[in-house]
Amino acid sequence: MSEIITVNNLYRSFKEGKKTIPVLNNVNFSVYEGEVFGILGPNGAGKTTLIKILSTILSPTEGNVSILNYDVEKDAKIIRENINFVYGGEKGVYGRLTAKEYLVYFCHLYKIEKNRIPNLVKNLMGKVNIDQYQDRKINSFSKGMIERVHLARSLINDPKIIFLDEPTVGLDPDGARLLKKIILNIQSEGKTIIFTTHYMQEADDLCNRIAFLENGIFNKIAHPEVLKTEAAKKTGKYLLYFEKKHLKCINEVVKKNEIEIVKQSEIGNFIYLTFFNKVYELDVLSKMKHLAITCEEKNLTLEDVYMLNFSRKRDRI
């Protein structure tokens, strides 16, 4: 696979009075043609700033960013002809227009030949499953339908790269599931997709590779399964089921060994406790098992990997 985006020694900061606030700090990575590349991180990590630089909305403070072998500062006009951008939520949509009118309007903005517009709009609406609603005004659409209209609009100029910023934010499970299916269908046509998200399962389902961004620095970049496998070499995840009378003893083991608690629930006189434990600390696990009715090892999820690497505050019982 060829590199379609390369980022070298990228820095971005903002002025706040006399202070300089760093947002991105020596970021380096590449994105390959045809992949779905996810950027994950907490609020304020620099995800949206990075996306804006990659899509030529912002300029780097320092460093080199190349899109399709073009420089983001010198060749922004050429890059913009080959990319598109979708914000999550309802930004940038004209609610008084019908879905068809909205897409026709943007076809004119993109200077699509008039004789091509009817078929193009029809194909785009079918691709995102809104063709049956083409004559309804967008302000009557659900959030999921609005996101699909955004996606259709992003395909008008037949971009090589599509940037998605929190595409499923605020969607119900069915809406998110349909949108993810459409995104994968778009990828199958050879498009490269870069997106940010807070939803770990969404990233796990969609991404060929994931980058964890925190405090403006990329910590890890890898396929979701690689990230989970690497984490599992150091940390196990266990579900412990025990009687409530043993809670004090379990608490002592947890506090003494600084065990990471994932979840705790109580049902009658019994407690279910999900926790992380370092794989080499078998004596600690043995003490927990001794007090339990059952102890089951669970597979790590991408959310677990995120918690182990980035969560500043972890729950304790």
C-alpha positions as CSV (number, residue, x, y, z in Angstrom):
1,M,0.0,0.0,0.0
2,S,1.2,3.5,-0.8
3,E,1.3,6.3,1.7
4,I,-1.4,8.9,0.9
5,I,-0.7,11.1,4.0
6,T,2.6,11.7,5.7
7,V,3.2,13.8,8.8
8,N,6.7,14.6,10.1
9,N,7.6,16.5,13.2
10,L,4.3,18.3,13.4
11,Y,3.8,21.0,16.0
12,R,0.8,23.2,16.5
13,S,0.3,25.9,19.2
14,F,-2.1,28.8,19.8
15,K,-1.5,32.1,21.4
16,E,-3.5,33.0,24.5
17,G,-2.5,36.5,25.5
18,K,1.2,36.3,26.1
19,K,1.1,32.5,26.6
20,T,1.8,29.9,23.9
21,I,-0.5,26.9,24.3
22,P,0.9,23.7,22.7
23,V,-1.7,21.5,21.1
24,L,0.2,19.0,18.9
25,N,3.7,18.1,19.9
26,N,6.1,16.3,17.5
27,V,3.4,14.2,15.8
28,N,4.7,11.6,13.2
29,F,2.6,9.1,11.2
30,S,1.5,7.9,7.8
31,V,-1.8,6.9,6.4
32,Y,-2.1,4.3,3.6
33,E,-4.3,4.5,0.6
34,G,-7.6,2.7,1.1
35,E,-7.5,2.3,4.9
36,V,-9.8,3.6,7.6
37,F,-7.5,5.4,10.1
38,G,-9.0,6.2,13.5
39,I,-7.7,9.0,15.8
40,L,-8.8,8.4,19.4
41,G,-8.3,10.4,22.5
42,P,-9.9,12.4,25.3
43,N,-11.4,15.9,24.9
44,G,-8.7,18.4,24.4
45,A,-6.2,15.9,23.1
46,G,-5.8,17.7,19.8
47,K,-7.9,15.4,17.5
48,T,-9.9,18.1,15.8
49,T,-6.9,20.4,15.5
50,L,-5.0,17.6,13.7
51,I,-8.0,16.9,11.4
52,K,-8.2,20.6,10.5
53,I,-4.5,20.6,9.6
54,L,-4.8,17.5,7.5
55,S,-7.8,19.1,5.7
56,T,-5.9,22.4,5.1
57,I,-8.2,24.4,7.4
58,L,-5.3,25.2,9.8
59,S,-1.6,25.5,9.1
60,P,1.1,23.7,11.1
61,T,3.2,25.8,13.5
62,E,6.2,23.6,12.6
63,G,6.7,20.4,10.6
64,N,5.8,18.9,7.3
65,V,2.4,17.5,6.2
66,S,1.9,15.9,2.9
67,I,-1.4,14.9,1.4
68,L,-1.3,13.0,-1.9
69,N,2.3,14.1,-2.2
70,Y,1.2,17.8,-2.0
71,D,2.2,20.2,0.8
72,V,-0.7,21.3,3.0
73,E,0.5,24.9,2.9
74,K,1.8,25.4,-0.6
75,D,-0.7,23.2,-2.4
76,A,-3.9,23.6,-0.4
77,K,-6.0,24.3,-3.4
78,I,-5.1,21.1,-5.2
79,I,-5.5,19.1,-2.0
80,R,-9.0,20.5,-1.4
81,E,-10.1,19.3,-4.8
82,N,-9.3,15.7,-3.7
83,I,-10.6,15.6,-0.1
84,N,-13.8,16.2,1.7
85,F,-14.8,16.8,5.4
86,V,-17.8,15.8,7.5
87,Y,-18.5,17.2,10.9
88,G,-20.5,15.2,13.4
89,G,-23.9,16.6,14.5
90,E,-26.0,19.0,12.5
91,K,-23.4,21.6,11.5
92,G,-23.4,22.9,7.9
93,V,-26.7,21.5,6.8
94,Y,-29.5,23.6,5.3
95,G,-32.7,22.4,7.0
96,R,-35.1,24.2,4.8
97,L,-33.9,22.4,1.7
98,T,-35.0,18.9,0.7
99,A,-32.2,16.2,0.6
100,K,-32.3,16.4,-3.2
101,E,-32.2,20.2,-3.3
102,Y,-29.3,20.2,-0.8
103,L,-27.2,17.8,-2.9
104,V,-28.0,19.6,-6.2
105,Y,-26.9,22.9,-4.5
106,F,-23.6,21.5,-3.6
107,C,-23.1,20.0,-7.0
108,H,-23.3,23.5,-8.4
109,L,-20.8,24.7,-5.8
110,Y,-18.5,22.0,-6.9
111,K,-19.1,23.0,-10.6
112,I,-20.4,19.6,-11.6
113,E,-21.6,19.6,-15.2
114,K,-25.4,20.2,-15.3
115,N,-26.1,17.1,-17.4
116,R,-24.3,14.9,-14.8
117,I,-26.1,16.3,-11.7
118,P,-29.4,14.3,-11.8
119,N,-27.7,10.9,-12.1
120,L,-25.0,11.8,-9.6
121,V,-27.5,13.0,-7.0
122,K,-29.6,9.9,-7.5
123,N,-26.6,7.6,-7.1
124,L,-25.4,9.4,-4.0
125,M,-28.8,9.2,-2.3
126,G,-29.0,5.5,-3.0
127,K,-25.5,5.0,-1.7
128,V,-26.4,6.4,1.7
129,N,-29.9,5.0,1.8
130,I,-31.9,8.3,1.7
131,D,-33.3,8.1,-1.8
132,Q,-36.8,7.4,-0.5
133,Y,-36.7,10.6,1.5
134,Q,-35.3,12.8,-1.3
135,D,-38.2,15.3,-1.3
136,R,-38.5,15.7,2.5
137,K,-37.0,18.8,4.1
138,I,-33.8,18.0,6.0
139,N,-35.1,19.7,9.2
140,S,-37.5,16.8,9.5
141,F,-34.7,14.2,9.4
142,S,-33.3,12.3,12.4
143,K,-29.7,12.8,13.3
144,G,-28.7,9.6,11.6
145,M,-30.4,10.7,8.4
146,I,-28.7,14.0,8.6
147,E,-25.3,12.3,8.9
148,R,-26.1,10.3,5.8
149,V,-26.9,13.5,3.9
150,H,-23.5,14.8,5.1
151,L,-21.8,11.7,3.8
152,A,-23.6,12.0,0.4
153,R,-22.4,15.6,0.1
154,S,-18.9,14.6,0.9
155,L,-18.8,12.3,-2.1
156,I,-19.9,14.8,-4.7
157,N,-16.4,15.7,-5.8
158,D,-15.3,12.0,-5.8
159,P,-12.6,12.6,-3.1
160,K,-9.7,10.3,-2.5
161,I,-9.7,11.1,1.2
162,I,-12.7,11.8,3.5
163,F,-12.3,13.2,7.0
164,L,-15.0,12.4,9.5
165,D,-15.1,14.2,12.8
166,E,-17.2,12.3,15.4
167,P,-19.6,10.9,12.7
168,T,-21.9,8.9,15.0
169,V,-22.1,11.4,17.9
170,G,-25.7,11.5,19.2
171,L,-26.9,8.6,17.1
172,D,-29.0,5.7,18.4
173,P,-27.6,2.2,18.0
174,D,-29.5,1.5,14.7
175,G,-28.5,4.8,13.2
176,A,-24.8,4.3,14.2
177,R,-24.9,0.7,12.8
178,L,-26.2,1.8,9.4
179,L,-23.7,4.7,9.2
180,K,-20.8,2.3,9.9
181,K,-22.0,0.0,7.2
182,I,-22.1,2.9,4.7
183,I,-18.6,4.0,5.8
184,L,-17.2,0.5,5.1
185,N,-19.0,0.4,1.7
186,I,-17.4,3.8,0.8
187,Q,-14.0,2.4,1.9
188,S,-14.5,-0.7,-0.3
189,E,-14.6,1.7,-3.3
190,G,-11.0,2.7,-2.6
191,K,-11.6,5.8,-0.5
192,T,-9.2,6.6,2.4
193,I,-11.1,7.6,5.5
194,I,-9.7,9.4,8.5
195,F,-12.0,9.8,11.5
196,T,-12.1,10.8,15.1
197,T,-14.3,9.2,17.7
198,H,-14.8,8.7,21.4
199,Y,-16.5,5.4,20.8
200,M,-14.1,2.5,21.2
201,Q,-16.3,-0.2,19.7
202,E,-16.9,2.0,16.7
203,A,-13.1,2.3,16.2
204,D,-12.7,-1.5,16.7
205,D,-15.4,-2.2,14.1
206,L,-14.2,0.2,11.4
207,C,-10.4,0.8,11.7
208,N,-7.5,-0.8,9.9
209,R,-5.3,1.1,12.3
210,I,-5.9,3.3,15.3
211,A,-3.8,6.1,16.8
212,F,-4.1,7.1,20.4
213,L,-3.6,10.8,20.9
214,E,-3.2,12.4,24.3
215,N,-1.8,15.8,25.2
216,G,-0.9,16.3,21.5
217,I,1.3,13.2,21.3
218,F,0.6,9.9,19.5
219,N,1.2,7.1,22.0
220,K,0.4,4.0,19.9
221,I,-0.5,3.3,16.3
222,A,-1.6,-0.2,15.3
223,H,-4.4,-2.4,14.3
224,P,-7.0,-2.8,17.1
225,E,-6.3,-6.6,17.4
226,V,-2.5,-5.9,17.7
227,L,-3.2,-3.3,20.5
228,K,-5.4,-5.8,22.4
229,T,-2.9,-8.6,22.0
230,E,0.0,-6.5,23.2
231,A,-2.0,-5.3,26.2
232,A,-3.0,-8.9,27.1
233,K,0.7,-9.9,27.4
234,K,1.0,-7.6,30.4
235,T,-2.5,-7.4,31.8
236,G,-5.4,-9.8,32.3
237,K,-9.1,-9.0,32.8
238,Y,-11.1,-11.0,35.2
239,L,-14.7,-11.3,36.4
240,L,-14.9,-12.3,40.1
241,Y,-18.1,-13.6,41.7
242,F,-18.1,-13.7,45.5
243,E,-20.3,-13.4,48.6
244,K,-20.7,-10.0,50.1
245,K,-19.2,-11.2,53.4
246,H,-15.8,-11.4,51.7
247,L,-15.9,-7.7,50.5
248,K,-13.7,-6.4,53.2
249,C,-11.0,-9.0,52.4
250,I,-11.3,-8.3,48.7
251,N,-11.0,-4.6,49.4
252,E,-7.8,-5.1,51.3
253,V,-6.2,-7.1,48.4
254,V,-7.4,-4.5,45.9
255,K,-6.0,-1.5,47.8
256,K,-2.7,-3.1,48.8
257,N,-1.9,-4.2,45.2
258,E,-3.4,-1.1,43.5
259,I,-5.7,-3.3,41.3
260,E,-7.6,-1.6,38.6
261,I,-11.3,-2.0,38.9
262,V,-13.4,-1.9,35.7
263,K,-16.9,-2.5,37.1
264,Q,-18.6,-3.6,40.3
265,S,-22.3,-4.7,40.7
266,E,-24.2,-6.1,43.7
267,I,-27.1,-8.5,43.5
268,G,-28.5,-9.5,46.9
269,N,-25.7,-11.0,48.9
270,F,-23.4,-11.5,46.0
271,I,-21.0,-9.2,44.2
272,Y,-19.7,-9.2,40.6
273,L,-16.3,-7.5,40.2
274,T,-14.4,-7.0,37.0
275,F,-10.8,-6.0,37.3
276,F,-7.4,-5.8,35.7
277,N,-4.4,-7.7,37.1
278,K,-0.9,-7.9,35.9
279,V,-0.3,-11.3,34.3
280,Y,2.8,-12.0,36.4
281,E,1.2,-11.3,39.7
282,L,-0.3,-14.7,40.1
283,D,-0.2,-14.7,43.9
284,V,-2.5,-11.7,43.9
285,L,-4.9,-13.4,41.6
286,S,-4.7,-16.6,43.7
287,K,-5.8,-14.6,46.8
288,M,-8.8,-13.2,44.9
289,K,-9.8,-16.6,43.6
290,H,-9.6,-18.2,47.0
291,L,-12.4,-15.9,48.2
292,A,-14.5,-16.3,45.1
293,I,-17.2,-18.6,44.0
294,T,-16.0,-18.3,40.4
295,C,-13.2,-16.3,38.6
296,E,-13.4,-16.0,34.9
297,E,-10.8,-14.5,32.5
298,K,-12.3,-12.1,29.9
299,N,-10.9,-10.9,26.6
300,L,-9.6,-7.3,26.6
301,T,-11.6,-4.8,24.6
302,L,-10.2,-1.7,22.8
303,E,-11.9,0.3,25.6
304,D,-9.8,-1.7,28.1
305,V,-6.6,-0.9,26.2
306,Y,-7.6,2.8,26.3
307,M,-8.2,2.7,30.1
308,L,-4.9,0.9,30.7
309,N,-3.0,3.5,28.7
310,F,-4.8,6.8,29.2
311,S,-7.4,7.0,31.9
312,R,-6.2,9.3,34.7
313,K,-8.8,8.2,37.1
314,R,-9.8,4.7,37.7
315,D,-12.5,3.3,40.0
316,R,-11.8,1.5,43.2
317,I,-14.3,-0.4,45.3
